[in-house]
C-alpha cells in the first residue's frame, strides 16, 4: 500500500498561480510538478469555495522545522566534539 503524498499550502498556491498564467494548461503544470491534473482542479475548487482559508496547513511549516532540527544537530555535534576532545585529553593524562 502506498502512502499518500501531502503537499504544503505554498506548493498548492504556487501550482495554481502557475496554472493561471496565460497559455499554460492544468495538464502542463501537473506534468511539470508530477501530480495529477485532477488534483490541481480539486485545489482550485477548494480555493473557490474557501478563499484564503483553503489550505490551513498543520501548524508549523517544514522550513521552520528544518531550521530547528539543523540547530539541534549543530548543538549535538558540538557536544560530541567536545566529549571526544575531553576523552582524548584524559586518555593522555592517565598515561
C-alpha positions, -999 to 999 in steps of 0.1 A, spaced: 0 0 0 14 34 -10 14 64 13 -5 95 2 18 123 -6 10 156 11 17 190 -4 20 222 16 -2 252 12 26 272 -5 32 244 -30 -5 243 -39 -8 281 -42 23 282 -64 9 254 -86 -24 273 -90 -6 305 -98 14 288 -125 -17 271 -139 -35 305 -141 -7 321 -163 -18 328 -199 -10 299 -223 -4 274 -196 -28 244 -191 -36 224 -160 -22 193 -177 11 210 -184 16 222 -148 5 189 -134 31 171 -156 58 196 -145 51 190 -109 45 153 -111 9 155 -99 -25 145 -114 -44 173 -133 -75 163 -114 -57 171 -81 -49 206 -94 -86 211 -102 -95 200 -67 -72 226 -53 -87 253 -75 -122 243 -64 -111 244 -28 -98 280 -33 -131 290 -49 -151 275 -20 -130 286 9 -109 315 -4 -77 323 16 -85 296 42 -85 268 16 -52 253 28 -49 257 66 -18 236 69 -7 217 100 7 244 122 45 247 117 59 250 83 85 225 71 111 253 68 107 262 105 110 225 115 141 221 93 158 251 108 150 239 143 164 204 135 196 219 120 202 240 151 197 210 173 221 189 151 248 216 153 245 217 191 247 179 194 277 178 170 294 205 191 288 185 223 301 153 207 333 170 195 338 184 230 334 150 245 359 135 220 385 161 229 379 156 266 382 118 263 415 122 243 428 147 269 421 124 299 435 94 280 468 113 276 468 124 312 463 89 326 495 76 308 
